[in-house]
Amino acid sequence: MIELKLIPTFPQEIIATDEVGRGPLSGPVVVGAVRLYVENADALKALLKFLKPKGVTDSKKLTAENRLKILTKLGAHDLSFRKKNVLNLKGVDVSYVTWEMCHNTIDKENILAASLRGMKEASEFLSETEKNLTTVLIDGNMKLRWGTESSPWKEIPIVQGDSKSLLIGLASIIAKEKRDAYMKEMHELYPQYGFASNAGYPTKAHREALEVHGPCEIHRKTFKGVKEFVTT
C-alpha cells in the first residue's frame, strides 16, 4: 500500500492515472484515471484493503477475463470516453474516467506528449477541490506538467506504478479494458488488420496486412512500420 507512505497529510484529494496503448501502430492512446477524497489515513487504508483482494494490479498481468471480473465486482460498467462515473467503495466515492488521445493527436504531438497531456486532462476533469489539497499519482517517471509551468498540485511519478499502487493499477485496468473494446469496434470497420486480436500492436499478421493493404484511417502515420506505406 504505497499510497499510505506517499500521502502523509489529510484531508486529501487523490487522483491516480495511467495510460495504455503507447506501442500500437494504430488507434488512440487511452488514459484511465480514478479520483477520491479521503478525510484521513484510516479511510484510505480501508479502501485499499477492499481493493487488494479483488486482484487489482497492473492490467498487463491480468487476463481479459480477470480484468472484466474486477470491474464487474466494483460496479465499473460504464467506460465511455470522457464521462465521469462514480462508485461508492467502502464509504468512499471513487470517480473514474477514460480519456482518449486519437491517432491524429499522436502524429501531431508525438506519443509521449499525447500520453502526458491525456493523463493531465483526465486528472483535471476529475478534480473537484483546491489543487493544494490534491496529490496525483502517475505511472511512469515523468510529471504531467512536463515542459510547462510548475504544477499547482503535488505530482508523484511512480516507476511501475501500476504494480506498486492499487489506485494506479485500477486506472490501468479501466484504460486497458476500454482500449481493447474500442479496437474490437475498429475491427468491424477494418477487419483486414486483425484489430480484434492484436489491438493495433505490431504483430506479424498486422505488419503483413500493412504491406498488402497499406495503412487505414486510424493508423499512426508517423510510426515506424506505418510511415513506410504512407502515400502522399
Beta strands, then each sheet from edge to edge (+ up, - down):
strand 1: 12-20
strand 2: 29-38
strand 3: 85-89
strand 4: 92-101
strand 5: 134-139
strand 6: 154-158
sheet 1: 3+ 4- 2+ 1- 5- 6-
end
